[in-house]
Amino acid sequence: MIAETVCSAVSAAGLGIAVVTAYRKRFLSAARIAAYSLVPVGLVMTGVVGWAADTAFSPSAWAGFGVLGAAWALFSATRAVERRRGGTRKERRAAAASAQREAVAPTASAPSLGQGSRPAAQPKTAPRSAGAADDFSDIEAILKKHGI
């Protein structure tokens, strides 16, 4: 009963403000204010206000909101753990299988980082003895290796 009275008073005040705004020749704003002020009366007439008032003072409704909050927290926690692990178990298996199939050189060993593994660098001022065709042969070999 009190909630309906408050909603009716808010609507009446909003319609009064809309009339004053329309008097000042701001018709678009007045129409918008009138629309907003009619919402509380519409909620009262549909029964939403009575339902909300009954729900707000019901302990079982608050317990239900608590259960929904706990469910949301569990969903969020499991999703966060999934993101840290890299997806679900099924997704991780599929990714590992596709990575093995699509490996560029699965039998290649890791490069050595030792001092003597690099060939001696040629000075930049020394001219190359081979022509430009030699440079492209390396590229062609790499492309053929990858099937391109």
PyMOL commands that set and color helices and strands:
alter all, ss='L'
color gray80, all
select helices_A, chain A and resi 2-23+27-46+48-56+59-85+89-101+115-117+132-145
alter helices_A, ss='H'
color red, helices_A
deselect
rebuild
show_as cartoon
